[in-house]
Amino acid sequence: MKKILSVALLISVFVLSGCGVGVKKDLTSGQKTSYSGLTFDEAYTKFKGKKIIKDQEFSLGEDVDVYFSGVTGFKEENGKVFPGASMIYISNAGEKVIDDGDMFEGYSEKGMSTKDAETMKVNAKFGTPLKAGEGYVLKINIWDKKGTGKIESELNVKIKGIENGAVSNNKNNNPSNVLADNNLPMFGGPNVTKTPEMLKADEDFIALAIKATGSRDMALKSTIVLAKKYLEKGDLETAMLRFNQAWLLDKNNENIYKGFVEILNLQGKTEEANKILETYLVN
């Protein structure tokens, strides 16, 4: 019994500060999670199906899945619960680099079953504007849209430096060898190079978006609405990312190309904006 207890303590630390309130830390990965109102059994992160370890590094284009298992405490309405989820990427300098907004926006009206809500999963993608060789803090928040319960988790990650021979975004490269970039319309163009990890991330996004909203069409509409919200806020980087995600869902939607044009014009890139206008929007 003592041996089993010792192993458990190596994996996670649990500090209870009150009924329904506390902190858990996974010593294997360093992930620290606090909760209030909502409770959970375990918070952990997986990379390619395996739990990550502390100080593990990731390449640009790779992604991880963050899980919260045994979640309870959501307020029910007609047998449904209404969770929200967000992820913010903070640089070591304390600057907000990416804000994914409400990743569960598709559940705001229809909700999800209490059983499905027992395991919360969010996906963290390591692409631009993250930089090779830099460290970041992922802040993952889960909350109850019908109540006050919340779970707040933090995980430190490090992006590997660019290795010799790796594909880069060097402007002197041949365009066919330029790596996809979230900050460019269509990630840089229809024929831009994507790593296997990036292609897998695209597939995962499409599958998750459709599952969250119920159909590809609803996923598209939801993503475009989110893109426009960031555009209205003046957050051009996140707006471009969201329009790019919408483009993955439908490469023939005029609203997406109009979004690209508006962002490029606001960035002062009129030549690029006109090129998209002439290529995709002028009959």
C-alpha positions as CSV (number, residue, x, y, z in Angstrom):
1,M,0.0,0.0,0.0
2,K,2.8,2.5,0.8
3,K,4.5,1.8,-2.5
4,I,1.3,2.5,-4.4
5,L,0.7,5.7,-2.5
6,S,4.3,6.9,-3.3
7,V,3.8,6.3,-7.0
8,A,0.5,8.3,-7.0
9,L,2.2,11.2,-5.2
10,L,4.9,11.3,-7.9
11,I,2.2,11.8,-10.5
12,S,0.1,14.5,-9.0
13,V,-0.3,16.7,-6.0
14,F,-3.7,17.6,-4.6
15,V,-4.4,20.5,-2.3
16,L,-7.9,21.0,-1.0
17,S,-8.8,24.5,0.2
18,G,-12.5,24.1,0.6
19,C,-15.6,22.2,-0.6
20,G,-15.5,22.3,-4.5
21,V,-12.4,24.5,-4.5
22,G,-8.7,23.4,-4.8
23,V,-5.6,22.9,-6.8
24,K,-4.1,19.9,-8.5
25,K,-0.6,19.7,-10.0
26,D,0.7,17.0,-12.3
27,L,4.4,16.7,-11.4
28,T,5.1,14.6,-14.5
29,S,4.2,17.5,-16.9
30,G,4.2,20.4,-14.4
31,Q,0.6,21.3,-15.4
32,K,-1.1,23.1,-12.6
33,T,-4.9,23.3,-12.4
34,S,-7.2,25.2,-10.0
35,Y,-11.0,24.7,-9.7
36,S,-14.0,26.3,-8.1
37,G,-17.5,25.0,-8.4
38,L,-16.5,22.5,-11.1
39,T,-14.5,19.5,-10.0
40,F,-12.5,16.9,-11.9
41,D,-10.4,13.8,-11.4
42,E,-7.4,14.5,-13.5
43,A,-5.9,17.1,-15.8
44,Y,-3.3,15.9,-18.3
45,T,-1.9,16.6,-21.7
46,K,-1.1,14.1,-24.5
47,F,1.2,14.4,-27.5
48,K,0.7,11.7,-30.2
49,G,-1.4,9.6,-27.7
50,K,1.2,9.7,-24.9
51,K,1.2,11.9,-21.8
52,I,3.8,14.6,-22.0
53,I,6.6,15.1,-19.5
54,K,8.0,18.3,-18.0
55,D,10.3,20.4,-20.2
56,Q,9.2,18.4,-23.3
57,E,9.8,20.4,-26.5
58,F,7.6,20.6,-29.6
59,S,8.1,21.6,-33.2
60,L,6.2,24.2,-35.0
61,G,3.2,22.5,-36.7
62,E,2.7,20.0,-33.9
63,D,-0.1,20.0,-31.4
64,V,-1.2,18.5,-28.1
65,D,-4.5,17.6,-26.6
66,V,-5.4,18.8,-23.0
67,Y,-7.8,16.6,-21.1
68,F,-9.9,17.1,-18.0
69,S,-11.4,13.8,-16.9
70,G,-14.3,13.2,-14.4
71,V,-15.6,16.7,-14.7
72,T,-18.7,17.4,-12.6
73,G,-20.6,20.4,-11.3
74,F,-22.2,21.9,-14.4
75,K,-25.6,23.4,-13.9
76,E,-28.1,21.3,-15.9
77,E,-31.0,22.5,-18.0
78,N,-33.3,19.9,-19.6
79,G,-30.6,17.3,-19.2
80,K,-27.9,19.4,-21.0
81,V,-24.9,21.3,-19.7
82,F,-23.3,24.3,-21.3
83,P,-19.5,24.4,-21.0
84,G,-17.2,27.1,-22.3
85,A,-13.5,26.6,-23.1
86,S,-10.7,29.0,-24.0
87,M,-6.9,28.8,-24.5
88,I,-4.5,31.7,-24.3
89,Y,-0.8,31.5,-25.3
90,I,1.4,33.8,-23.2
91,S,5.0,34.5,-24.1
92,N,7.8,34.4,-21.5
93,A,7.7,38.2,-21.7
94,G,4.1,38.1,-20.4
95,E,2.6,39.1,-23.8
96,K,-0.7,37.5,-25.0
97,V,0.3,35.9,-28.3
98,I,-2.9,33.9,-29.2
99,D,-6.4,34.0,-27.7
100,D,-8.6,31.2,-29.1
101,G,-11.8,32.7,-27.7
102,D,-14.6,30.3,-26.8
103,M,-13.6,27.0,-28.3
104,F,-17.0,25.5,-27.3
105,E,-19.1,28.3,-28.8
106,G,-21.0,25.7,-30.8
107,Y,-22.4,24.4,-27.5
108,S,-23.8,27.7,-26.3
109,E,-27.3,27.1,-27.5
110,K,-27.7,23.3,-27.9
111,G,-25.4,22.3,-25.0
112,M,-24.0,18.8,-24.5
113,S,-24.9,15.7,-22.5
114,T,-23.7,15.4,-18.9
115,K,-21.8,12.2,-19.9
116,D,-20.0,13.9,-22.8
117,A,-19.1,16.8,-20.4
118,E,-17.4,14.4,-18.0
119,T,-14.3,14.5,-20.3
120,M,-13.3,18.0,-21.6
121,K,-10.7,18.1,-24.4
122,V,-9.1,21.1,-26.0
123,N,-6.5,21.1,-28.7
124,A,-3.4,23.3,-28.6
125,K,-1.7,24.0,-32.0
126,F,1.9,25.2,-32.1
127,G,2.0,27.3,-35.3
128,T,2.7,31.0,-36.1
129,P,2.8,33.5,-34.5
130,L,4.6,31.2,-32.0
131,K,8.4,31.3,-32.6
132,A,10.9,28.5,-32.8
133,G,13.2,28.4,-29.7
134,E,10.7,30.3,-27.5
135,G,8.8,29.2,-24.4
136,Y,5.1,29.9,-23.7
137,V,2.5,29.4,-21.0
138,L,-0.8,27.9,-22.1
139,K,-3.7,29.1,-20.0
140,I,-6.7,26.7,-20.5
141,N,-10.0,27.7,-18.9
142,I,-13.2,25.7,-18.7
143,W,-16.3,27.3,-17.3
144,D,-20.0,26.8,-16.8
145,K,-22.1,29.2,-19.0
146,K,-25.2,28.6,-16.8
147,G,-23.4,28.8,-13.5
148,T,-20.2,30.1,-11.8
149,G,-18.1,27.0,-11.8
150,K,-14.7,27.1,-13.5
151,I,-11.4,25.2,-14.0
152,E,-8.2,27.1,-14.8
153,S,-5.1,25.3,-15.9
154,E,-1.5,26.3,-16.9
155,L,1.1,24.4,-18.8
156,N,4.6,25.6,-19.8
157,V,5.7,24.5,-23.3
158,K,8.9,25.1,-25.3
159,I,9.0,25.3,-29.1
160,K,12.1,23.6,-30.7
161,G,14.6,25.7,-32.6
162,I,14.6,25.3,-36.4
163,E,16.8,22.4,-37.3
164,N,19.2,22.4,-40.2
165,G,17.4,21.7,-43.4
166,A,14.0,22.4,-42.0
167,V,11.4,24.2,-44.2
168,S,11.1,27.8,-43.2
169,N,9.3,31.0,-44.2
170,N,12.4,32.6,-45.6
171,K,11.2,35.0,-48.3
172,N,14.1,33.9,-50.5
173,N,12.9,30.4,-50.7
174,N,11.0,29.0,-53.6
175,P,7.3,29.6,-52.9
176,S,6.6,25.9,-53.1
177,N,9.0,25.4,-50.2
178,V,7.5,28.0,-47.9
179,L,5.9,26.7,-44.8
180,A,2.2,27.4,-44.1
181,D,1.7,30.6,-42.1
182,N,-1.5,31.4,-40.1
183,N,-0.9,35.1,-40.7
184,L,-1.3,34.8,-44.4
185,P,-4.5,34.3,-46.4
186,M,-5.1,30.6,-47.2
187,F,-2.0,30.0,-45.0
188,G,0.1,31.4,-47.8
189,G,-1.7,30.0,-50.8
190,P,-3.5,26.9,-52.1
191,N,-0.2,25.1,-52.8
192,V,1.8,26.1,-49.7
193,T,3.9,23.4,-48.0
194,K,2.4,21.8,-44.9
195,T,4.1,19.4,-42.6
196,P,2.4,16.1,-41.8
197,E,1.7,17.5,-38.3
198,M,0.0,20.6,-39.9
199,L,-2.1,18.4,-42.2
200,K,-3.2,16.3,-39.2
201,A,-4.0,19.5,-37.3
202,D,-6.2,20.6,-40.2
203,E,-8.1,17.3,-40.2
204,D,-8.5,17.4,-36.4
205,F,-9.9,21.0,-36.6
206,I,-12.4,20.1,-39.3
207,A,-13.6,17.0,-37.4
208,L,-13.9,18.8,-34.0
209,A,-15.7,21.8,-35.6
210,I,-18.3,19.6,-37.3
211,K,-18.8,17.6,-34.1
212,A,-19.2,20.7,-32.0
213,T,-21.8,22.3,-34.3
214,G,-23.5,19.3,-35.9
215,S,-22.6,19.9,-39.5
216,R,-19.9,21.3,-41.8
217,D,-22.2,24.2,-42.8
218,M,-22.8,25.2,-39.2
219,A,-19.1,24.8,-38.4
220,L,-18.4,27.2,-41.3
221,K,-20.9,29.8,-40.2
222,S,-19.7,29.7,-36.6
223,T,-16.0,30.1,-37.6
224,I,-16.8,33.0,-39.9
225,V,-18.8,34.7,-37.2
226,L,-15.9,34.3,-34.8
227,A,-13.5,35.6,-37.4
228,K,-15.6,38.7,-37.9
229,K,-15.8,39.3,-34.1
230,Y,-12.0,39.4,-33.9
231,L,-11.9,41.7,-37.0
232,E,-14.3,44.1,-35.3
233,K,-12.0,44.1,-32.2
234,G,-9.0,45.0,-34.3
235,D,-7.3,41.6,-33.6
236,L,-6.1,41.1,-37.1
237,E,-3.9,38.1,-36.4
238,T,-6.6,36.0,-34.7
239,A,-9.1,37.1,-37.4
240,M,-6.8,35.9,-40.1
241,L,-6.4,32.6,-38.3
242,R,-10.2,32.1,-38.0
243,F,-10.8,33.0,-41.7
244,N,-8.1,30.5,-42.6
245,Q,-9.9,27.9,-40.5
246,A,-13.1,28.8,-42.3
247,W,-11.3,28.4,-45.6
248,L,-10.4,24.8,-44.6
249,L,-14.1,24.1,-44.3
250,D,-15.1,25.8,-47.6
251,K,-12.7,27.1,-50.2
252,N,-15.4,28.7,-52.3
253,N,-17.1,30.9,-49.7
254,E,-17.0,34.6,-50.8
255,N,-17.2,35.9,-47.2
256,I,-13.9,34.3,-46.4
257,Y,-12.1,36.0,-49.3
258,K,-13.8,39.3,-48.4
259,G,-12.4,38.8,-44.9
260,F,-8.9,38.3,-46.3
261,V,-9.2,41.4,-48.4
262,E,-10.4,43.6,-45.5
263,I,-7.6,42.4,-43.2
264,L,-4.9,42.9,-45.9
265,N,-6.2,46.5,-46.5
266,L,-6.2,47.2,-42.8
267,Q,-2.6,46.0,-42.8
268,G,-1.7,48.3,-45.6
269,K,-1.1,45.4,-48.0
270,T,-3.3,46.8,-50.9
271,E,-1.4,44.9,-53.6
272,E,-2.0,41.5,-52.0
273,A,-5.6,42.5,-51.2
274,N,-6.3,43.5,-54.9
275,K,-4.7,40.2,-56.0
276,I,-7.2,38.2,-53.9
277,L,-10.0,40.5,-55.1
278,E,-9.2,39.9,-58.8
279,T,-8.5,36.2,-58.4
280,Y,-11.4,35.1,-56.2
281,L,-14.1,37.8,-56.1
282,V,-14.3,39.4,-59.5
283,N,-16.3,37.4,-62.0
